[in-house]
Amino acid sequence: MQTTADAKRIFLVDDHPLLRRGLGQLLETEPDLELAGEAGSGEQAMALLPGSGADLVLLDLNMRGMGGVRTLEAIRASGMKLRVVVLTVSNAAEDVHAALQAGADGYLLKDMEPEALVAELRRAAGGELVISPELASVLAQALTRPNHSAADELLAELTSRESEILRHIAKGQSNKMIARDLGLMEGTVKVHVKSILKKLRMHSRVEAAVWAVQHGFGK
């Protein structure tokens, strides 16, 4: 199927060739999604990604050699402006937390229906945070803070503007979307988000989003 001019380019990183082929064939059926390339290891991904023109990386968590978390950390350290979504069989709390701390933009399970996966990829490529619904309890366990008084202390450190932006983060909005809604420059939003993560003692906006929803910021 011919892709549209503004199709999002997706790079696959998984050490199972059959899975990569299946995902590639799935992308071929969608005019607004395009295969940017593929790699069978984290090492190969880091070599190919810079020239791939990818918008989003779909990353397996458990791979031989350089695993998914290490690959994600390497992508973030490289400065490449890519959205990265983990696609894995693991629903273990420690794996979810590790991926979020490393800067994942989403965490999806491999047993989801193809149509649902495509829908989540569109959302992720558009700047939204994507998490498999069945991971809600796992996320709650992984991201639980000691008590509400501790949460109140953290929230008290935020300025009114930062609290406002945190509400938008809780809705899964990207910096670009937040800037549009609040009439701010995208760079200004980025500075605020960095400050929010520092004050909340968190490593990624996904972690902050889930925590914020737990404390009523998504309403």
Steps between C-alpha positions, in 0.01 A plus 500: 500500500632843407583717800396862545750785484478557876517132599678430830814288459540216748824313574473146642751361750441136592722191494226279352502525116151355469353764727677778310364363173147484640517855632644621170214338308253658741646846437477444124119489530484847659539805271602733784767267646821396331785264583817705545725202560568215739769357721547168677699642792558819694848532357370477143223747579746763623698461178197530269269745676690825425448461125157341508282811509287328764239683706430219746687193622311186599740329738506148645601486864669161531768456234833323490800726547395860540153475656207732452562726800867547410402574140242753616757667725744514207236659275427767761870563563562539125270801478292349220150651508308175477190371672565157646230249593585168665322195355555194716349189658598610850242650733737490800491815712880529505517490119227764464670726750846452343367591154322811629807613692711458187267737313252279313204678340281195544484137605292250301458125525555269204174310547284797395287482186663638180230766459555618857877513449461714188271738688753533784785559254303786343444652843866460596624648172265794557662581832279313747606262775387141442466229762323166466178528707562175684818650649309750715546300820864429416565869446332586826728255677814616321439872547340511845637769726523439877194704604274789406675744730823434309312564176365826640852608589618431144204682344556800727836551330334559161410847377144564379620479138680172567187356664300605194748332266501187719124471443561500126780243537253280691274512193783359289570820308836572337693826552373623164139432593540666841662806343211536257234467770667743741628749244865441590817438303585129477845575642340663804288192563810282472674705771196469728478122445867461591438698819190292584690172466781632719262619772299175496821292510405317181688392189242515220177676403322163481585437864379852587179452299404176674584642842302816426192297397528304826483830689203643312675711237340322204147614581 
